[in-house]
Amino acid sequence: MRYLSALATMLIGCSANPVSDTGKPMNLEEASARLAKLAGRPVRPFATTDFGREKNLAARSVIVTEVDAPRIVDELRREIGPGLIAFVGCTRSLANPPANGCEIVIAIGEDQFDTLRVAQSDAANYDMATEDLVRKLQTYNSKYGIDIFHAETDTIEFRLRSVPMDLPAFCKDLYEFCPDIVDQGVGTVEALEKEVAKSGKVYLWWD
């Protein structure tokens, strides 16, 4: 399974009163400037979709190393405040030429489910569009609490805020929702249970 090992150490951050230098909540451009400073490189006036091949001009992004991505997203989330979202985006670029590294995305959004909409995540091979995935993840959130920190074309990662009491049933449901994480990943639902129990995270990937 294609886990991003560095993402395992990411912490969820939030500040009670995140503000810009003017004392007001950050807007997208102010948050973009902060992202540029944290990343130490210019922010692109877009984020990507379709494995890095299409541009979403409503978002902003920067390419960083896999090692640096968790730290930067964590810091950014602590500072940007309500009305904005930050997450790891495209990690496997098929653009020509391909981007070399992890995309960090910042965009206007009301909640974590807007990360899927910005990234245009879907499971097309399983006849599930973005909103189908959103509805399923909203169900998981209402039951267990989740934190989505990575979303791209065919991949979503989230952290469980509480491990399900009936973990076998949860992992069976995960398998039905996303068969590839077992069939092309850990091999069995039992192995998936062990991985989720150990990491507290779920990696969804539709081939």
C-alpha distance (Angstrom), angle and dihedral (degrees) to the residues before:
residue distance angle dihedral
M1 . . .
R2 3.76 . .
Y3 3.78 101.2 .
L4 3.79 120.6 168.0
S5 3.76 98.2 -130.9
A6 3.77 94.6 -160.9
L7 3.80 91.6 57.8
A8 3.79 90.4 65.4
T9 3.80 90.0 78.4
M10 3.79 96.8 51.4
L11 3.80 115.4 125.9
I12 3.79 126.1 -154.5
G13 3.78 110.6 -115.9
C14 3.76 133.7 -169.9
S15 3.76 134.1 164.4
A16 3.78 123.5 -148.1
N17 3.79 94.6 -133.7
P18 3.81 111.9 14.4
V19 3.79 108.8 -175.1
S20 3.78 141.9 168.8
D21 3.81 124.5 -119.9
T22 3.81 87.6 -85.0
G23 3.81 91.4 61.4
K24 3.81 92.3 -110.7
P25 3.84 128.1 110.1
M26 3.81 111.8 -81.5
N27 3.78 119.8 -96.3
L28 3.81 122.6 -149.8
E29 3.79 95.7 -89.8
E30 3.80 93.6 47.9
A31 3.78 90.1 48.6
S32 3.80 89.3 48.4
A33 3.78 89.9 54.7
R34 3.78 89.3 51.6
L35 3.81 90.3 49.3
A36 3.80 90.2 52.3
K37 3.79 90.3 53.0
L38 3.79 94.0 47.7
A39 3.80 92.5 46.8
G40 3.78 95.4 41.3
R41 3.78 92.6 -134.7
P42 3.82 139.2 81.4
V43 3.77 118.6 -76.1
R44 3.78 116.8 -124.1
P45 3.84 116.0 -125.3
F46 3.79 90.3 -124.9
A47 3.80 143.6 35.3
T48 3.77 123.5 -135.4
T49 3.78 137.1 -114.1
D50 3.82 133.2 -179.9
F51 3.80 94.8 48.6
G52 3.79 92.2 -47.4
R53 3.80 94.9 -53.0
E54 3.81 99.2 106.8
K55 3.80 130.8 51.1
N56 3.79 128.5 -130.2
L57 3.79 103.6 -157.2
A58 3.80 92.6 -170.4
A59 3.81 91.1 69.7
R60 3.80 136.6 55.4
S61 3.79 129.3 -138.9
V62 3.76 147.7 174.6
I63 3.80 131.9 -158.9
V64 3.79 115.9 -126.4
T65 3.78 137.1 160.4
E66 3.78 121.6 -79.2
V67 3.79 88.3 -114.7
D68 3.82 94.7 53.7
A69 3.81 97.7 42.3
P70 3.85 98.7 81.5
R71 3.79 94.3 48.8
I72 3.79 93.7 48.2
V73 3.80 94.8 46.8
D74 3.79 90.1 47.8
E75 3.81 93.2 51.9
L76 3.78 92.4 43.6
R77 3.78 93.0 51.6
R78 3.78 90.7 53.1
E79 3.78 91.4 55.3
I80 3.79 111.4 33.8
G81 3.79 99.2 69.9
P82 3.80 130.1 -164.8
G83 3.78 122.5 -15.8
L84 3.81 94.6 35.6
I85 3.78 133.2 80.9
A86 3.80 131.9 -158.7
F87 3.79 127.0 -168.3
V88 3.78 146.0 143.8
G89 3.79 108.2 -85.2
C90 3.79 131.0 176.9
T91 3.80 114.1 10.4
R92 3.82 98.9 164.5
S93 3.78 108.7 49.6
L94 3.81 120.3 -164.4
A95 3.79 92.3 -179.7
N96 3.80 120.3 125.1
P97 2.97 102.7 -91.6
P98 3.81 96.4 19.3
A99 3.77 121.4 -131.0
N100 3.78 111.1 -110.8
G101 3.79 108.9 -137.5
C102 3.80 141.8 11.6
E103 3.78 122.4 -41.1
I104 3.78 117.3 -133.1
V105 3.78 110.9 -158.4
I106 3.78 130.4 -159.6
A107 3.80 122.0 -174.9
I108 3.76 145.3 148.4
G109 3.80 109.0 -81.2
E110 3.77 140.8 147.7
D111 3.80 99.1 -144.3
Q112 3.79 144.1 -7.4
F113 3.79 93.2 -79.9
D114 3.78 89.4 67.9
T115 3.81 86.8 69.9
L116 3.81 87.9 73.3
R117 3.79 91.0 49.1
V118 3.80 93.6 49.3
A119 3.81 91.2 46.4
Q120 3.84 91.6 41.4
S121 3.79 90.2 -134.9
D122 3.79 116.3 -174.8
A123 3.79 143.5 155.6
A124 3.78 96.9 -132.5
N125 3.79 94.2 165.3
Y126 3.79 87.8 59.7
D127 3.81 95.4 43.0
M128 3.80 93.9 -109.7
A129 3.80 120.5 134.0
T130 3.79 126.7 -161.5
E131 3.79 95.2 -85.3
D132 3.81 91.2 50.2
L133 3.80 88.7 57.8
V134 3.80 91.3 45.0
R135 3.79 92.1 54.1
K136 3.79 92.6 50.2
L137 3.79 93.3 48.0
Q138 3.79 90.3 47.7
T139 3.79 87.3 57.2
Y140 3.80 90.8 52.6
N141 3.78 89.8 47.3
S142 3.78 93.3 52.7
K143 3.81 91.1 50.4
Y144 3.79 103.1 39.3
G145 3.79 110.5 1.3
I146 3.79 117.0 -112.8
D147 3.79 137.5 -160.5
I148 3.81 115.1 -148.8
F149 3.78 108.7 -153.8
H150 3.81 103.2 159.0
A151 3.79 128.8 43.5
E152 3.78 130.2 161.8
T153 3.79 137.8 145.1
D154 3.80 99.4 -60.8
T155 3.79 103.4 2.4
I156 3.81 136.9 73.1
E157 3.79 129.3 175.1
F158 3.76 126.9 -168.5
R159 3.77 138.4 171.3
L160 3.79 121.0 -130.1
R161 3.78 113.4 -127.5
S162 3.81 88.6 -158.3
V163 3.79 127.8 16.5
P164 3.82 110.6 -119.4
M165 3.80 113.6 -104.7
D166 3.80 89.3 -136.3
L167 3.79 96.5 46.9
P168 3.84 95.3 166.8
A169 3.81 90.8 56.5
F170 3.80 91.4 46.6
C171 3.80 92.5 50.6
K172 3.79 91.3 46.8
D173 3.79 87.8 54.2
L174 3.81 90.3 47.8
Y175 3.80 89.3 53.0
E176 3.80 91.7 51.4
F177 3.80 89.8 48.3
C178 3.80 95.4 44.7
P179 3.84 113.1 15.3
D180 3.80 94.5 175.7
I181 3.80 93.4 70.2
V182 3.81 86.8 68.1
D183 3.80 105.5 23.6
Q184 3.81 93.7 47.3
G185 3.79 96.6 19.9
V186 3.80 133.3 38.2
G187 3.81 94.5 -0.6
T188 3.81 102.7 -131.0
V189 3.78 138.9 40.4
E190 3.80 87.9 -121.0
A191 3.80 90.5 57.7
L192 3.81 88.6 49.0
E193 3.81 89.4 54.3
K194 3.78 90.7 54.5
E195 3.80 92.2 48.3
V196 3.80 94.0 49.5
A197 3.81 92.3 45.2
K198 3.80 90.8 50.5
S199 3.80 100.4 43.3
G200 3.81 103.6 26.2
K201 3.78 86.4 -138.7
V202 3.79 137.1 107.9
Y203 3.78 123.5 -147.3
L204 3.81 114.0 -162.8
W205 3.77 120.1 -167.5
W206 3.80 129.3 167.6
D207 3.81 114.9 -164.1
